[in-house]
Amino acid sequence: MAAHASSYNYLVFTNTAGTTTAFSVNNLTLTVNGTELQITNANGTVQITLTALKSMQFSTDGTTALENMLNADAPVQVFSISGSSIGTYTSLLDAAQNLNAGTYVITNGSASQTIIVK
């Protein structure tokens, strides 16, 4: 059975530092603007420097990548997309429930993940 792009719900990007970010493919547009890849969907727009992009792949469940990478019950540190510390939370769920809408980097010391909070 062949797989087609329309079979997947997410496009997942991994940067050279190993951080992965999943984007819903609904209304997804990708635009190259100079040295930046601009990714836009219903949640907003994010830019990734092309030289920092290691890979991109389709995924059926983009949220699973986050759950596999970070223990959902372990304490996490949260940083803004620019690297400023936002705080430490008791769990991934605690962080997601207490953060304002925006894009954040979540880390548990051994792994990191970029998330978008609506």
C-alpha positions as CSV (number, residue, x, y, z in Angstrom):
1,M,0.0,0.0,0.0
2,A,1.5,3.3,-1.1
3,A,1.5,6.3,1.2
4,H,0.6,9.8,-0.1
5,A,1.1,13.2,1.5
6,S,-2.7,13.5,1.9
7,S,-2.5,10.5,4.3
8,Y,-0.7,12.5,6.9
9,N,-1.9,15.2,9.4
10,Y,1.4,16.9,10.3
11,L,4.7,18.0,8.7
12,V,7.5,17.6,11.2
13,F,10.7,19.7,11.0
14,T,13.9,18.8,12.8
15,N,16.7,21.4,13.2
16,T,20.4,20.7,13.4
17,A,20.2,21.0,17.2
18,G,17.7,18.0,17.2
19,T,14.6,20.1,18.1
20,T,11.5,18.9,16.3
21,T,8.4,21.0,15.5
22,A,5.2,19.6,14.1
23,F,2.8,21.7,12.1
24,S,-0.8,20.7,11.1
25,V,-1.0,20.4,7.3
26,N,-4.4,22.0,7.3
27,N,-4.0,25.3,5.3
28,L,-0.3,24.8,5.4
29,T,1.9,27.0,3.2
30,L,5.7,26.9,2.9
31,T,7.5,29.9,1.5
32,V,11.2,30.4,1.0
33,N,12.2,34.0,1.7
34,G,16.0,34.4,1.2
35,T,17.6,32.1,3.8
36,E,14.4,31.5,5.7
37,L,11.6,28.9,5.4
38,Q,8.3,30.5,6.4
39,I,5.8,28.0,7.6
40,T,2.2,29.3,7.9
41,N,-1.0,27.4,9.0
42,A,-4.1,28.2,11.0
43,N,-1.9,28.6,14.2
44,G,0.3,31.3,12.8
45,T,3.6,31.8,11.1
46,V,7.1,30.5,12.1
47,Q,10.4,31.1,10.3
48,I,13.2,28.5,10.2
49,T,16.7,29.4,8.9
50,L,17.3,27.0,6.1
51,T,20.9,26.2,7.2
52,A,19.5,25.1,10.6
53,L,17.0,22.7,9.0
54,K,18.1,19.1,9.2
55,S,15.0,17.3,8.0
56,M,11.3,17.4,7.4
57,Q,8.9,14.5,7.2
58,F,5.2,13.8,7.2
59,S,3.6,12.3,10.4
60,T,0.2,10.9,11.1
61,D,0.2,12.2,14.7
62,G,2.5,15.2,15.4
63,T,1.6,15.2,19.1
64,T,3.0,11.7,19.5
65,A,6.5,13.0,18.7
66,L,6.4,15.4,21.6
67,E,5.0,12.7,24.0
68,N,7.7,10.3,22.9
69,M,10.5,12.8,23.3
70,L,9.5,14.2,26.8
71,N,8.1,12.2,29.7
72,A,4.7,13.9,30.1
73,D,4.8,13.5,33.9
74,A,8.4,14.9,34.4
75,P,9.2,18.5,35.3
76,V,9.9,20.7,32.3
77,Q,11.7,24.0,31.7
78,V,10.0,26.4,29.3
79,F,11.9,29.0,27.2
80,S,10.6,31.6,24.7
81,I,11.5,31.1,21.1
82,S,14.3,33.7,21.6
83,G,15.8,31.7,24.4
84,S,14.6,33.6,27.5
85,S,13.6,31.4,30.5
86,I,9.8,31.4,31.1
87,G,9.9,29.0,34.1
88,T,9.8,25.5,35.4
89,Y,6.6,23.4,35.5
90,T,5.7,20.2,37.2
91,S,4.8,18.5,33.9
92,L,4.2,19.1,30.2
93,L,0.4,19.3,30.9
94,D,1.0,21.9,33.7
95,A,3.1,24.0,31.3
96,A,0.6,23.8,28.5
97,Q,-2.3,24.8,30.8
98,N,-0.5,27.8,32.2
99,L,1.3,29.3,29.2
100,N,-0.2,32.2,27.2
101,A,-0.7,31.7,23.5
102,G,2.6,31.5,21.7
103,T,5.6,29.4,20.6
104,Y,7.8,27.9,23.2
105,V,10.8,25.5,23.6
106,I,10.1,22.8,26.2
107,T,13.0,20.8,27.7
108,N,13.4,18.2,30.3
109,G,17.2,18.3,30.5
110,S,17.8,15.5,28.0
111,A,15.4,16.5,25.2
112,S,13.8,19.5,23.8
113,Q,10.7,20.3,21.7
114,T,9.1,23.4,20.2
115,I,5.4,23.7,20.9
116,I,2.7,26.2,19.9
117,V,0.1,27.0,22.5
118,K,-3.2,28.3,21.1
